[in-house]
Amino acid sequence: MWARWLEALFASNSIVLLSHQIDAAYWHEWTLFGIPGGIQVFVLLNIPIIALVLFGQRALALGRESGSAISWALAASGVFAVAFHGFHLLRGDAAFRTPVSLALLCATLVLSLVQGIVLTLSAHADRSQLSPTKRSSATDL
């Protein structure tokens, strides 16, 4: 039951976060992080991020533990992105103030929080489906 929700949330959140990264290139996000090398380094740093997202989507679809772990990382990175940009917006920075930029950040927050909730519910459901013997041995690990 939860697998389809997790896959849909992962895909949706990935799309929004990767779109945010396109928007971040417009706003020169590397300056906010103090990354030298400008757009060249920024683009290169996004290659492993995109690869991890694609790997995570596949692993999640196959029901692998790595998919769940990457799903947690995606949700956490979404919350971090919103907190980071929220801090800069509250400081009065001019970047990420267009309606699309703000909509991407809002969507990221909602999707990341819902993804975290569904991951938690899924983990609890998985644990409750174990027999008492398996449950105690699983928690002993």
Backbone torsions as a table, in degrees:
resi	resn	phi	psi	omega
1	MET	NA	-48.4	-175.6
2	TRP	-75.0	-23.8	-175.2
3	ALA	-58.7	-44.0	-179.8
4	ARG	-67.0	-39.1	176.4
5	TRP	-62.3	-44.5	-179.5
6	LEU	-63.4	-42.1	178.6
7	GLU	-64.2	-43.4	-179.8
8	ALA	-65.5	-42.2	178.8
9	LEU	-67.3	-41.2	178.1
10	PHE	-60.3	-48.1	-179.9
11	ALA	-62.0	-46.5	-178.8
12	SER	-62.8	-46.6	-179.5
13	ASN	-66.1	-38.2	177.3
14	SER	-61.4	-45.4	-179.8
15	ILE	-60.4	-45.7	-178.9
16	VAL	-67.2	-44.3	-179.7
17	LEU	-66.9	-39.9	177.5
18	LEU	-68.8	-33.6	173.5
19	SER	-65.4	-37.4	175.0
20	HIS	-60.3	-38.4	179.5
21	GLN	-65.2	-34.7	174.2
22	ILE	-64.8	-45.6	177.2
23	ASP	-61.5	-37.5	-179.9
24	ALA	-63.6	-33.1	176.6
25	ALA	-64.9	-39.1	177.3
26	TYR	-61.5	-41.3	-176.4
27	TRP	-86.7	3.7	179.6
28	HIS	58.4	52.2	-176.0
29	GLU	-56.6	-28.4	-179.7
30	TRP	-58.1	-26.0	177.4
31	THR	-70.8	-33.6	177.8
32	LEU	-65.4	-35.3	-179.7
33	PHE	-90.4	-7.0	-178.9
34	GLY	70.1	31.1	-179.7
35	ILE	-85.9	120.9	177.0
36	PRO	-74.3	161.1	175.5
37	GLY	99.9	-3.8	174.5
38	GLY	59.7	-146.6	-175.2
39	ILE	-61.9	-32.1	-178.4
40	GLN	-58.4	-52.6	-178.5
41	VAL	-70.0	-38.0	179.6
42	PHE	-58.4	-47.0	179.6
43	VAL	-64.0	-43.8	179.5
44	LEU	-62.4	-37.7	178.5
45	LEU	-68.0	-24.9	179.7
46	ASN	-79.6	-18.1	-179.9
47	ILE	-61.1	-50.8	177.9
48	PRO	-66.4	-28.7	177.2
49	ILE	-64.7	-47.3	179.6
50	ILE	-63.8	-41.7	178.6
51	ALA	-60.8	-43.4	179.6
52	LEU	-64.4	-40.1	178.2
53	VAL	-62.6	-45.9	179.2
54	LEU	-64.2	-42.4	176.8
55	PHE	-62.1	-43.0	-179.5
56	GLY	-62.8	-41.1	178.5
57	GLN	-61.6	-43.9	179.4
58	ARG	-65.7	-46.0	-179.5
59	ALA	-62.7	-39.1	178.5
60	LEU	-65.4	-42.0	179.2
61	ALA	-63.4	-31.5	179.0
62	LEU	-87.2	-1.4	178.1
63	GLY	75.7	23.0	-179.4
64	ARG	-82.6	151.0	178.0
65	GLU	-60.3	-35.5	179.8
66	SER	-61.4	-31.5	177.0
67	GLY	-64.2	-41.9	177.3
68	SER	-65.7	-42.3	179.6
69	ALA	-63.4	-43.0	179.4
70	ILE	-69.2	-32.4	176.5
71	SER	-63.2	-42.2	175.4
72	TRP	-62.5	-41.9	179.7
73	ALA	-63.8	-39.2	178.6
74	LEU	-64.3	-46.6	179.1
75	ALA	-61.8	-42.7	179.1
76	ALA	-65.4	-39.9	180.0
77	SER	-67.5	-32.0	176.1
78	GLY	-65.8	-44.0	177.5
79	VAL	-64.2	-41.3	177.1
80	PHE	-60.6	-45.6	-179.2
81	ALA	-58.8	-44.2	-179.8
82	VAL	-66.1	-43.3	179.2
83	ALA	-63.9	-44.5	-179.8
84	PHE	-60.7	-49.5	-178.9
85	HIS	-72.6	-33.7	175.0
86	GLY	-59.6	-42.3	176.8
87	PHE	-58.5	-47.6	-179.0
88	HIS	-68.2	-36.0	176.6
89	LEU	-65.3	-42.1	179.1
90	LEU	-66.8	-28.7	176.3
91	ARG	-73.3	-12.4	178.9
92	GLY	97.9	9.1	177.6
93	ASP	-60.1	146.1	-176.2
94	ALA	-81.0	-19.8	-175.3
95	ALA	-72.0	153.3	174.5
96	PHE	62.7	36.1	179.9
97	ARG	-108.3	0.6	177.7
98	THR	-73.7	158.5	179.4
99	PRO	-56.6	-38.8	-179.8
100	VAL	-68.6	-42.2	178.5
101	SER	-59.7	-46.5	-179.5
102	LEU	-67.5	-37.3	178.3
103	ALA	-65.1	-39.9	177.5
104	LEU	-63.1	-41.3	178.8
105	LEU	-66.1	-42.1	178.1
106	CYS	-64.1	-44.6	178.8
107	ALA	-62.8	-38.9	178.0
108	THR	-60.6	-44.7	-179.5
109	LEU	-62.2	-49.6	-178.1
110	VAL	-61.9	-49.6	-178.2
111	LEU	-63.6	-40.1	-179.4
112	SER	-65.8	-42.0	178.8
113	LEU	-66.8	-44.7	178.7
114	VAL	-64.1	-40.5	178.1
115	GLN	-60.5	-43.1	177.8
116	GLY	-63.0	-40.4	178.6
117	ILE	-64.6	-46.2	-179.2
118	VAL	-66.5	-37.5	175.6
119	LEU	-61.2	-41.6	179.0
120	THR	-65.5	-47.2	178.8
121	LEU	-62.2	-39.3	178.5
122	SER	-63.5	-43.4	179.3
123	ALA	-63.7	-41.3	177.8
124	HIS	-65.7	-39.2	179.1
125	ALA	-65.7	-40.3	178.1
126	ASP	-62.0	-42.6	-179.6
127	ARG	-67.4	-37.4	-177.5
128	SER	-73.0	-19.3	178.7
129	GLN	-81.9	-14.2	177.2
130	LEU	-72.6	146.3	175.0
131	SER	-69.5	159.4	-179.7
132	PRO	-54.3	-37.4	179.4
133	THR	-67.4	-47.4	179.4
134	LYS	-66.3	-36.5	-178.7
135	ARG	-62.9	-44.0	-178.4
136	SER	-69.3	-37.0	178.7
137	SER	-72.6	-30.9	178.6
138	ALA	-69.5	-34.7	179.4
139	THR	-80.2	-17.2	177.8
140	ASP	-74.4	-19.0	-176.6
141	LEU	-69.4	NA	NA
